[in-house]
């Protein structure tokens, strides 16, 4: 993990982490799944009994392990210890949370193979954008989520090919169009905007598309 317990019982993190990304998981029926090896330590999963098919769990944990290796090679070394955990959380809605070295995946995402894969790769990418390179304030939220979404798309381009990458780009563009039609607003919200109002497709998908346009403008090799 990202730290260790000292002789006085106090847990100390090896790497500075934002307060919002530190979590303690507690459940009466958590089970530890088989570890998936990676170049940066084992990726293990924790979930509640039979809440998710085991084949789906193995698949998204493998995605977490392979994406961890990809990001480390592309963006720089993983800074949060030796290994990673993916923890299923019985919370409403899709998505996950970038808790340092122990990311959360919501059960509604974990139960569906494609959604689980994309969530796992996204939350792992946050160890570079959000957990490591952090935003100064909420108006810069797109620089956390946009960079993370773009990195996720690039992982799937490497892992599954150009067709998958194009599909993610297309879906992201459709999500941006729908969000702008529903509530037009800029990529960077105004100072003082309610924090709950920034969680839509604009910082995620438009942010990723900003980077995609830069990639196209200068060329992938130079952009990287």
Buried (B, 14 or more C-beta within 10 A) or exposed (E): BBBEEEEEEEEEBBBEBBEEBBBEEEEEEEEEBEBBEBEBBBBBBBBBEEBBEEEBBBBBBBBBBBBBBBBBEEBEEBBBBEBBBBBBBEBEEBBBBBBBBBBBBBBBBBBBBEBBBBBBBBBBBBBBBBBBEBBEEBBBBBBBBBBBBBBBBBBBBBBEEEEBBEEBBEBBBEBBEEBBEEEEBEBBBEEEBEEEEBEBBBBBBBBBBBBBEEBEEEEEEEEE
